[in-house]
Amino acid sequence: MKKIYLEFLRGISTVFILGWHMAFLAPTGHPTRLTAYWGTDALIMFFMLSGLVINLSETNKPKPVKAFLSNRFIRIYPQFIVGMLLAFIALYVTNTSFPSLKVILGNFFMVSTMKDYMGYVVPSIQSNLPVWSLSFEVAFYIMFAFTIGRNQKKAIFCWFMIALTAIPLFFLKTDRDVFTHIIAIFAFSSVWIVGYYIYQYRNYFYAEKYTVLFGLGILPLISRMQFSANFYDPLKYFIFSIFAIPFFRYCLQLPPAGKKIKMIYLIIPHTIFVICALTIRYMPLTNTIVYSTFPYLYMGIGYLIERLNLKNKVVSFISKTGPVMGKYSYPLYITHYTVLFVFSRLIHNVLLYAVVSLPIILAIAYSLENWFQPAVMRFYKKLKKTNISVKEHELLQPAWREVSAQPETA
C-alpha cells in the first residue's frame, strides 16, 4: 500500500517545479526573485523521496538485481523517450537550432547535465532542460542495484562514505569532464542515501507536528545559502536533507517510536542560519527577512488549521489528491518544460501563455500514464512471457532428441 502523504509530496513537488518553470519561461520574464530556487528545492525533495521509496519498496518486496533494474527501466525510459522526441519537435516548431549528434546521443543515454551550471559530458537539450536530473536519478538506481545482496547494509554505508568524500572533491574539481560528472553523481547521492536511511531507521526517531513544520520552514533558507559560486551545491543540499528528516519521517504516517526530535534541536541552527544570511548577504535583505520567518509562519498555519477545525478537511484533501498527483508526477515532469518552451516562444501574453500551456501539459501527462505506459507494460509482459516459453522449449529440446534417438524395439 502506498503512503498517501508521500504520494502527495511527490505530486506537489512536481507542481512547484511546473510553477517555477512556467514563471522562468514567461514571455515577459520571471516576475519575482522571491520564488527563485523553488524548483530546485522540490527536485532535492524528489531525490530524498526516491531513496526513501526505493527502500520502502525493496523492504516490502525484495527483488534481485536484474528484476530491480528492469522494473526501473520500464517505468522511466519509455516515457523519457517520448519526452525527448517532443523536445526535438519543440526545437523544430520554434526554429531553434538542433544540437550535435554527440549531444543528442548523450541526452538519449541519460548522461546530460545543465549547460550553464554543469555540462560535464553533454548539455541537456534546450527544449527539455529538466532531463538533467534523470542522469543522476538513474545513476542512483544503478549504484543501488550493485548493493543488492547479503551485505547490502555495509555496501550502502560504504557508498555513503564515498558520497560524503565526493562533496569536497566536487568543489576542488573544476574541469568539465566525465570524471567530474561521476564525482557530482556521488556527491548528490548523499541526499538520496539520507532518504534511504530515513526509512531504514524510521523506528529510531520521530517528531511532533510543530517540530516538523518548523523544520520544513528552515529548508528554503538553507537552499539559498551560498558556500561557493556553484548554483547546484551538494554541500548545502546535504544540509538541506538533514533538516528535512523530521518532515519525511512524519510523512511516513507511522506511530511514534525511538527518540523524540525536540524543537530546540532546530531553533539553534535556524538562528545561526539567519545570522549568516543577514551578515553575508548572499540574497536580498527582503528575501532574507521573509525566509527567516517561514518556520514560525508554518507553525502558525498549523495552529490555525487546528483551531479552526480544518484538520479533517486538510487530511481529506491530501488523501484524495495524493494518489492522483503522485500518479501523474513523472509524465508531468518529463514533458511540461517542452510545452512551456514552445508557447513561451509563440505567445507573448503571459495569461494566454499559461491558459494554453496547462491543458496541453495535463493532456499529455494523462495520455502517457493511462494509455502509453499500460501499452508498454503489456508489451513487456508479453515479451517476457515469450522469452520464458522459448527458454522452456530449449530446455526440453535435449530430452526430446534423446527420446527420438532411441532405436525402435519389437
C-alpha positions in Angstrom: 0.0 0.0 0.0 1.3 3.4 -1.0 1.9 6.1 1.6 -0.6 8.9 0.7 1.5 11.7 2.3 4.5 10.6 0.2 2.4 10.4 -2.9 1.1 13.9 -2.2 4.6 15.2 -1.7 5.7 13.7 -5.0 2.8 15.4 -6.7 3.1 18.8 -5.0 6.9 18.8 -5.7 6.1 18.4 -9.4 3.6 21.3 -9.2 6.3 23.5 -7.7 8.7 22.6 -10.5 6.0 23.2 -13.1 5.1 26.6 -11.5 8.8 27.6 -11.3 9.4 26.7 -14.9 6.2 28.5 -16.0 7.5 31.7 -14.3 11.0 31.2 -15.6 9.9 30.8 -19.2 7.2 33.5 -19.0 7.3 35.7 -22.2 7.7 38.9 -20.1 10.4 37.5 -17.9 10.4 36.0 -14.4 8.0 38.1 -12.3 9.8 37.8 -8.9 13.1 36.7 -7.5 11.5 35.6 -4.3 10.5 32.2 -5.8 13.9 31.5 -7.2 15.2 28.0 -6.3 11.7 26.7 -5.6 12.0 24.2 -8.4 15.4 23.1 -7.2 14.1 22.7 -3.6 11.4 20.4 -5.0 13.9 18.5 -7.0 16.1 17.8 -3.9 12.9 16.6 -2.2 12.4 14.3 -5.2 15.9 12.8 -4.7 15.2 12.2 -1.0 11.8 10.8 -1.7 13.3 8.4 -4.3 15.8 7.0 -1.8 13.1 6.6 0.8 10.5 4.9 -1.5 13.1 2.6 -3.0 14.0 1.3 0.5 10.3 1.0 1.4 9.5 -0.9 -1.8 12.5 -3.2 -1.6 11.9 -3.9 2.1 8.3 -4.9 1.4 9.1 -6.8 -1.8 12.8 -7.5 -2.3 13.9 -8.0 -5.9 17.1 -9.4 -7.4 19.4 -7.0 -9.3 18.0 -7.9 -12.8 14.4 -7.5 -11.8 15.0 -4.2 -10.0 16.8 -2.7 -13.0 14.3 -3.9 -15.5 11.4 -2.5 -13.4 13.1 0.9 -13.1 13.9 0.8 -16.9 10.4 0.1 -17.9 9.0 2.8 -15.6 11.4 5.5 -16.6 12.8 5.1 -20.1 9.8 4.7 -22.4 8.2 7.9 -21.2 11.6 9.5 -21.2 11.9 8.7 -25.0 8.5 10.4 -25.6 9.7 13.4 -23.7 12.9 13.6 -25.7 11.0 13.2 -29.0 8.6 16.0 -28.0 11.7 18.1 -27.2 13.0 17.7 -30.7 9.6 18.6 -32.2 9.7 21.7 -30.0 13.1 22.7 -31.5 11.7 22.3 -35.0 8.5 24.3 -34.2 10.3 27.2 -32.7 13.1 27.2 -35.3 15.7 26.5 -32.7 19.0 25.0 -33.9 19.4 21.3 -33.3 22.3 20.1 -31.1 25.2 18.0 -32.4 25.0 14.2 -32.7 27.1 13.8 -29.6 24.7 15.9 -27.6 21.7 14.1 -28.9 23.2 10.7 -28.1 24.3 11.9 -24.6 20.7 13.0 -23.9 19.2 9.7 -25.0 21.8 7.8 -22.9 20.9 10.0 -19.9 24.3 11.5 -19.2 23.3 15.1 -19.9 23.6 17.9 -17.3 22.7 21.6 -17.2 24.9 23.5 -19.6 25.4 26.7 -17.6 26.0 25.0 -14.2 27.4 21.6 -15.0 27.7 20.4 -18.7 30.2 17.7 -17.8 29.6 15.1 -20.6 27.0 16.9 -22.8 24.5 19.7 -22.0 20.8 18.9 -21.7 18.7 19.6 -24.7 17.5 23.2 -24.6 13.8 22.4 -25.0 13.7 19.9 -22.1 16.3 21.0 -19.5 14.8 19.0 -16.6 16.1 15.8 -18.1 19.5 16.6 -16.5 18.2 15.3 -13.1 17.5 11.9 -14.6 21.2 11.3 -15.3 21.6 11.5 -11.5 18.4 9.6 -10.7 19.3 6.7 -13.0 22.9 6.6 -11.6 21.5 6.3 -8.1 19.4 3.3 -9.2 22.4 1.6 -10.8 24.6 2.1 -7.7 21.8 0.8 -5.5 21.4 -2.3 -7.7 25.1 -3.1 -7.0 24.4 -3.1 -3.3 21.6 -5.7 -3.5 22.7 -8.9 -1.7 23.7 -10.3 1.6 26.0 -7.4 2.6 23.7 -4.6 1.4 23.9 -2.6 4.7 27.7 -2.5 4.6 27.7 -1.7 0.9 25.3 1.3 1.3 27.3 2.6 4.3 30.5 2.5 2.1 28.6 4.2 -0.7 27.5 6.9 1.8 31.1 7.4 3.0 32.3 7.8 -0.6 29.4 10.3 -1.2 30.4 12.4 1.7 34.1 12.4 0.5 32.9 13.4 -3.0 31.3 16.6 -1.7 34.6 18.4 -1.0 36.0 16.9 -4.2 33.1 18.5 -6.1 34.5 21.9 -5.2 38.1 21.0 -5.9 37.5 19.5 -9.4 36.7 22.5 -11.7 37.1 20.7 -15.0 34.0 19.8 -17.0 34.6 16.2 -18.0 33.3 12.6 -17.3 35.3 12.3 -14.1 33.7 15.4 -12.7 30.3 14.1 -13.7 31.0 10.9 -11.7 32.1 13.0 -8.6 28.9 15.1 -8.9 26.8 12.0 -9.0 28.4 10.6 -5.9 28.2 13.9 -4.1 24.5 14.4 -4.8 23.8 10.7 -4.0 24.4 11.7 -0.3 20.9 13.3 -0.4 19.4 10.1 -1.9 21.0 8.0 0.7 19.7 10.2 3.5 16.2 9.5 2.2 17.1 5.8 2.1 18.2 5.9 5.7 15.1 7.8 6.9 13.1 4.7 6.1 15.8 2.3 7.3 15.9 3.8 10.8 12.3 5.1 10.9 11.7 3.4 14.3 14.7 5.1 15.9 13.3 8.7 16.0 10.2 10.7 15.5 9.0 14.3 15.6 5.7 16.0 16.5 3.7 18.3 14.2 5.1 21.7 15.2 8.7 20.5 15.1 8.0 19.1 11.7 6.5 22.4 10.5 9.4 24.4 12.0 11.9 22.1 10.2 10.1 22.4 7.0 10.2 26.2 7.2 14.0 26.1 7.6 14.5 24.4 4.2 14.1 27.4 1.9 16.6 29.4 3.9 19.1 26.6 3.7 18.8 26.1 0.0 19.6 29.8 -0.6 22.9 29.5 1.3 26.0 30.0 -0.8 29.1 28.2 0.1 30.5 28.7 -3.4 29.6 30.1 -6.9 28.0 26.8 -7.8 24.3 27.1 -8.2 23.8 23.3 -7.6 25.8 22.9 -4.4 25.9 19.3 -2.9 27.0 20.6 0.5 24.0 22.9 1.1 21.7 20.2 -0.2 23.1 17.6 2.1 22.5 20.0 5.0 19.0 20.6 3.5 18.4 16.8 3.5 19.4 16.5 7.2 16.9 19.2 8.3 14.2 17.6 6.1 14.5 14.3 8.1 11.7 15.1 10.6 9.3 16.1 7.8 9.9 12.9 5.8 9.6 10.8 9.0 6.2 12.4 9.7 5.1 11.7 6.1 5.5 8.0 6.7 2.4 8.2 8.9 3.9 5.8 11.4 3.3 5.8 15.2 6.0 7.5 17.4 9.0 5.3 18.1 12.5 5.8 19.4 14.0 9.2 20.3 11.9 12.4 20.0 13.4 15.2 17.9 12.9 18.3 20.1 12.2 21.8 18.8 15.3 23.2 20.4 17.4 21.0 18.1 16.1 23.1 15.2 15.8 26.5 16.7 19.5 26.9 17.5 20.8 26.1 13.9 17.9 28.2 12.4 19.1 31.2 14.4 22.7 30.6 13.1 21.4 30.4 9.5 19.5 33.6 9.9 22.6 35.4 11.3 24.7 34.1 8.4 22.1 35.3 5.9 21.9 38.7 7.4 25.7 39.0 7.7 27.0 37.6 4.5 24.1 39.0 2.4 24.1 36.3 -0.3 20.5 37.3 -1.2 18.4 40.5 -1.0 17.6 41.7 2.5 13.8 41.4 1.9 14.1 37.8 0.9 16.3 37.0 3.9 13.7 38.5 6.3 10.8 36.7 4.5 12.5 33.3 4.5 13.7 33.7 8.1 10.0 33.9 9.2 8.9 30.7 7.4 9.4 28.3 10.4 7.1 30.4 12.6 4.7 31.1 9.7 4.3 27.4 9.0 3.7 26.7 12.7 1.1 29.5 12.7 -0.7 27.9 9.8 -0.6 24.6 11.5 -2.1 26.2 14.7 -4.9 27.9 12.7 -5.8 24.7 10.9 -6.2 23.0 14.3 -8.0 25.9 15.9 -10.5 26.3 13.0 -11.1 22.5 13.0 -9.8 22.2 9.4 -7.5 19.2 10.1 -10.0 16.6 8.8 -10.6 18.7 5.6 -6.8 19.0 5.0 -6.3 15.3 5.6 -9.2 14.5 3.3 -7.7 16.8 0.6 -4.3 15.1 0.8 -5.9 11.6 0.8 -8.0 12.4 -2.3 -5.4 14.3 -4.3 -2.3 12.5 -3.2 -2.8 9.3 -5.3 -3.7 11.4 -8.4 -0.9 13.8 -8.1 1.6 11.1 -7.4 0.4 9.0 -10.3 1.0 11.8 -12.9 4.1 13.3 -11.4 6.6 11.6 -13.7 4.9 12.3 -17.0 4.3 15.9 -15.9 7.9 16.3 -15.0 9.3 14.8 -18.3 7.1 16.8 -20.7 6.0 20.1 -19.1 9.1 22.1 -19.9 8.8 21.3 -23.6 5.3 22.6 -23.9 6.2 25.7 -21.9 9.3 26.2 -24.1 7.1 26.2 -27.3 4.4 28.5 -26.1 6.8 30.9 -24.4 8.2 31.5 -27.9 4.9 31.6 -29.8 2.7 33.5 -27.4 3.7 36.9 -25.9 0.8 37.4 -23.5 1.5 35.8 -20.1 -2.1 34.9 -19.2 -2.7 33.4 -22.6 0.6 31.5 -22.4 -0.5 29.9 -19.1 -4.0 29.2 -20.2 -2.9 27.4 -23.4 0.0 25.6 -21.9 -1.5 24.0 -18.9 -4.3 22.0 -20.5 -1.9 20.6 -23.1 0.6 19.6 -20.4 -2.1 17.8 -18.4 -3.5 16.1 -21.5 0.0 14.8 -22.4 0.6 13.6 -18.9 -2.8 11.8 -18.7 -2.2 10.1 -22.1 1.3 8.9 -21.2 0.2 7.5 -17.8 -3.1 6.0 -18.8 -2.6 4.9 -22.4 1.1 4.8 -23.3 2.6 3.3 -20.1 -0.1 0.5 -19.9 0.7 -0.4 -23.5 4.4 -0.6 -22.7 3.7 -2.8 -19.7 1.5 -5.1 -21.8 4.2 -5.4 -24.5 6.9 -6.0 -21.8 4.9 -8.8 -20.1 4.1 -10.4 -23.5 7.8 -10.2 -24.4 8.8 -11.6 -21.1 6.3 -14.5 -21.4 7.6 -15.3 -24.9 11.2 -15.4 -23.6 10.2 -17.8 -20.8 8.4 -20.0 -23.3 11.5 -20.1 -25.6 13.8 -21.0 -22.7 11.5 -23.7 -21.6 11.4 -25.1 -25.2 15.2 -25.0 -25.4 15.5 -26.9 -22.1 13.1 -29.6 -23.4 15.0 -30.0 -26.7 17.8 -32.3 -25.4 15.2 -34.6 -23.8 13.2 -34.8 -27.0 16.3 -35.5 -29.0 17.4 -38.3 -26.7 13.9 -39.9 -27.0 13.9 -39.6 -30.7 17.4 -41.1 -31.0 16.4 -44.3 -29.2 16.0 -47.3 -31.7 12.6 -48.8 -32.0 12.3 -52.3 -30.4 9.9 -55.0 -31.2 
